[in-house]
Structure formats: C-alpha cells, structure tokens
Amino acid sequence: MTPPAARGPAKRAARPRATPPPLGDATALSAGVPLGKNGPWHPPLGLGLWSVGRWEPADEVRTRAAIGRAFERGLRWFDTAEVYGSGRSERLLGDALAAKPPAPPPFVVTKVSWEHLRPNQVRAALTGSLQRLGRRSVDLFLVHAPDPRVPIAETMPALEALWKEGRVGAIGVSNFGLAELEAAREALQEAPLAVNQIRYNLFDRDDATPIRDFCRRHGILLEAYTPLLRGLLAGRYLDGARAPPEVRRFTHRLLDDESLPGVLARARRIRDVAKEAGVPMAAVALHWLREQGAAPLFGASSPEQVDAIVDAFTGPPPSSEVLARADRIALGDPDA
Ligand SMILES: NC(=O)c1ccc[n+]([C@@H]2O[C@H](COP(=O)([O-])OP(=O)(O)OC[C@H]3O[C@@H](n4cnc5c(N)ncnc54)[C@H](OP(=O)(O)O)[C@@H]3O)[C@@H](O)[C@H]2O)c1
C-alpha cells in the first residue's frame, strides 16, 4: 500500500500522533500506513459494522461475538456511521469498547450522514456519534456520501474545524467521484483529505479504477468496502445457493438475474485458481485490493467469519502471478 503523501504542515490543537505498530510485531495486521504526515496510523484491514442495522435484536448476540473475536484477533480498524441502524451500530461498538478495551487501541471511523452536511449539522452529528461511541474523539471522520443540494465547499471546512480541535484524527469522504474529490480537496486549507471509502472488489471496479488513480496521485488512502462481494469472493453462493434479495440489492447489477451466471462462472474460476495455489479465495480478493493500494473493509456477522477472513489475510499471501490471473479472470479473459 502506498503511504499517503503529506500536504504541508498542519497547525492545530491536540493532534493525534501517528503510532506505528510495535517493533518486532511483523504480523500482516500491523502493517498499515500513516494518514498524512502526522496523522493517525491506519490499519490495513477493517471490520465494518453496517449490517447491524438490518439485524433483529437476537442477532446482536452474534454481532457482539464477532466484534469480540475481532478484538482478540488483533483487528484494530472498526468502521461505523451515524446512519447504521440509526445509531445502533455506534452504540454497539461503544459498548464493546467500554466493556473490554482492546489492545492495541482501536482505530475508530464514523461518518456524518449525507443528510447532515450543513456546517452546524456536521458538528452536531459528530457530537451524537461520540456520545454513542463513548469517546472524546474518533480517528477518522468521513462524509458518508455527497449531497448535491449542499456544496461540499460548505461541508469540508466544518470537518476541518473539528480536526483542528482534535476531535477527529483525520478527515475524509466516501462514495465521492472525481469531480467531488477535487472539490473536497480544494475546500480544505490545512487538513489533508486523507481517505475516500468506496465500493471496490475484483468484480466491482469500473468506476473505482480512475478514482484509485486520482487517490494515488493525491496521497488519499482508498478504503475498499464490499471487498468480498457480500461473501461471494469468500466462496459463498458458488454452489448454486441464491443470494437473498437484500444482498442482491446492495451488490447492484452484479448479482441480478442477467449478470449472475457470468459472475458465478468467473468467481468459480478464481476459486479454482486459489485452491490450486493453496490459499483461501478470500485471500485472493483481499490481497488483490492491497495490490491496488486499497485497504479492505469487510463485514462479518459471526466470529467464524471474522476468523476465516483474518486467517485469509494474515496467512501466506497469494503470489503476484495468482493475483494477476485472478485479475484477468475477473475482467472476463477466457485464456487466463
Ligand atoms: N461508505 C459506504 O457507503 C459503505 C457502503 C457499504 C458498506 N460500507 C462499509 O463496509 C463494510 C463491509 O461491507 P460489506 O458488508 O458489503 O462487505 P463484504 O465483506 O463484501 O460482505 C460482508 C458479508 O460477507 C459475508 N461473509 C463474510 N465472511 C464470510 C466468509 N468467511 N464466508 C462466507 N461469507 C462471508 C457475510 O454475509 P452474511 O452476514 O450475510 O453472513 C458478511 O456480512 C460495512 O460493514 C460498512 O462498514 C460502507
């Protein structure tokens, strides 16, 4: 992963310092990047807590268990948002952090809703998020998605003010295209635009590639959500089981009736390539993203899924030949 470049020295109160992983700890989970020159350390693999919103209260038990297992396995990056479960996701994470503070300390990311992008709303949104999370600051604060009704030139200075106050360690955006990224950068005076979080995986990349290139050029870390294509790139649905409607809705066209047969055929070939190479299929999906310079942000609804994905990420990585083959197969090359 290419470390984001700094955009000049920032002057502000109580700037969180970049904390590199402890010396001697060479595990894959510690090998992150600093955000900006003196920003916080960004871990390489994250657990997202979006799905909390769709679960029944009974499912919270296994969600808590998944978060607990993530703590035990050394995952540090936890992603949530004020809109996830209307605050339930932040509350759940806050409770888990309070009950058993993980070591090393977590890297907590939350997002202000696209419905709250006026400056006073941004400030109020962060206050609400911090209350639910039980924290005085978060490591990274993102604009969840642009709102065409609110110029981003209004929103970003509000985030920058919170950064100057030390209430957020770094600032970024999510679901921003090229023109929106340009506008967001231009609206900042001192704080670097540290992150753009987008949907990005082996199959879902047409729109992501130019964004990836822009982010590389400007030292913006790309966080990749839906890295497993809702489990498909961890081997799920490959044997004919149909993804539930909700999953299909969130994977857009890829799992609809028209596209699914082609996607499954390519995914099965990637599974076979991974098997031949002796690595889990998820390892190919995650390390392919790392090769693009992106940090994968996965979801899990059980401790077993956390284990499987952490094992895939920290185990022997697939060779560059295997990743290149998977890349070509995903693009539809019949000879790969
Ligand atoms: N910024 C945004 O607009 C935005 C949008 C979407 C997501 N996100 C963030 O990104 C995170 C991850 O997104 P995502 O959930 O779409 O990512 P994903 O990693 O592609 O999908 C996660 C789902 O894959 C399945 N899965 C996980 N491990 C598995 C395994 N070992 N074997 C088989 N299936 C497995 C689980 O499905 P089941 O739960 O059904 O078992 C899990 O919920 C979210 O939680 C959220 O924090 C951000």
The ligand as a MOL file (V3000), in Angstrom:
LIG
                    3D

  0  0  0     0  0            999 V3000
M  V30 BEGIN CTAB
M  V30 COUNTS 48 52 0 0 0
M  V30 BEGIN ATOM
M  V30 1 N -19.4370 4.0240 2.8070 0
M  V30 2 C -20.4620 3.3260 2.3820 0
M  V30 3 O -21.3870 3.8360 1.7380 0
M  V30 4 C -20.5000 1.8560 2.6800 0
M  V30 5 C -21.3850 1.0060 1.9700 0
M  V30 6 C -21.3800 -0.3490 2.2630 0
M  V30 7 C -20.5050 -0.8410 3.2310 0
M  V30 8 N -19.6750 0.0150 3.9220 0 CHG=1
M  V30 9 C -18.7880 -0.4810 4.9970 0
M  V30 10 O -18.0800 -1.6170 4.5660 0
M  V30 11 C -18.3550 -2.7200 5.4280 0
M  V30 12 C -18.2810 -4.0000 4.6810 0
M  V30 13 O -19.2080 -4.0090 3.6100 0
M  V30 14 P -19.9020 -5.3480 3.1470 0
M  V30 15 O -20.6050 -5.9460 4.3100 0
M  V30 16 O -20.6480 -5.0680 1.9150 0 CHG=-1
M  V30 17 O -18.5820 -6.2160 2.8210 0
M  V30 18 P -18.2710 -7.6950 2.3810 0
M  V30 19 O -17.0850 -8.0820 3.1950 0
M  V30 20 O -18.1540 -7.7730 0.9070 0
M  V30 21 O -19.5290 -8.5750 2.8040 0
M  V30 22 C -19.7110 -8.9810 4.1290 0
M  V30 23 C -20.5920 -10.2070 4.1760 0
M  V30 24 O -19.9400 -11.2970 3.5480 0
M  V30 25 C -20.3020 -12.4970 4.2040 0
M  V30 26 N -19.0740 -13.1470 4.6980 0
M  V30 27 C -18.1070 -12.6240 5.4810 0
M  V30 28 N -17.1550 -13.5160 5.7340 0
M  V30 29 C -17.5200 -14.6410 5.0900 0
M  V30 30 C -16.9250 -15.9220 4.9630 0
M  V30 31 N -15.7690 -16.2040 5.5520 0
M  V30 32 N -17.5640 -16.8410 4.2080 0
M  V30 33 C -18.7270 -16.5480 3.5970 0
M  V30 34 N -19.3550 -15.3480 3.6850 0
M  V30 35 C -18.7430 -14.4140 4.4230 0
M  V30 36 C -21.2130 -12.1120 5.3830 0
M  V30 37 O -22.5810 -12.1920 4.9630 0
M  V30 38 P -23.7700 -12.5480 5.9970 0
M  V30 39 O -23.7390 -11.5050 7.0550 0
M  V30 40 O -24.9840 -12.4860 5.1330 0
M  V30 41 O -23.4430 -13.9090 6.5310 0
M  V30 42 C -20.8210 -10.6590 5.6050 0
M  V30 43 O -21.8290 -9.9050 6.2470 0
M  V30 44 C -19.7230 -2.3810 6.0180 0
M  V30 45 O -19.9980 -3.0520 7.2270 0
M  V30 46 C -19.6070 -0.8930 6.2140 0
M  V30 47 O -18.8860 -0.6350 7.4000 0
M  V30 48 C -19.6530 1.3350 3.6360 0
M  V30 END ATOM
M  V30 BEGIN BOND
M  V30 1 1 1 2
M  V30 2 2 2 3
M  V30 3 1 2 4
M  V30 4 1 4 5
M  V30 5 2 4 48
M  V30 6 2 5 6
M  V30 7 1 6 7
M  V30 8 2 7 8
M  V30 9 1 8 9
M  V30 10 1 8 48
M  V30 11 1 9 10
M  V30 12 1 9 46
M  V30 13 1 10 11
M  V30 14 1 11 12
M  V30 15 1 11 44
M  V30 16 1 12 13
M  V30 17 1 13 14
M  V30 18 2 14 15
M  V30 19 1 14 16
M  V30 20 1 14 17
M  V30 21 1 17 18
M  V30 22 2 18 19
M  V30 23 1 18 20
M  V30 24 1 18 21
M  V30 25 1 21 22
M  V30 26 1 22 23
M  V30 27 1 23 24
M  V30 28 1 23 42
M  V30 29 1 24 25
M  V30 30 1 25 26
M  V30 31 1 25 36
M  V30 32 1 26 27
M  V30 33 1 26 35
M  V30 34 2 27 28
M  V30 35 1 28 29
M  V30 36 1 29 30
M  V30 37 2 29 35
M  V30 38 1 30 31
M  V30 39 2 30 32
M  V30 40 1 32 33
M  V30 41 2 33 34
M  V30 42 1 34 35
M  V30 43 1 36 37
M  V30 44 1 36 42
M  V30 45 1 37 38
M  V30 46 2 38 39
M  V30 47 1 38 40
M  V30 48 1 38 41
M  V30 49 1 42 43
M  V30 50 1 44 45
M  V30 51 1 44 46
M  V30 52 1 46 47
M  V30 END BOND
M  V30 END CTAB
M  END
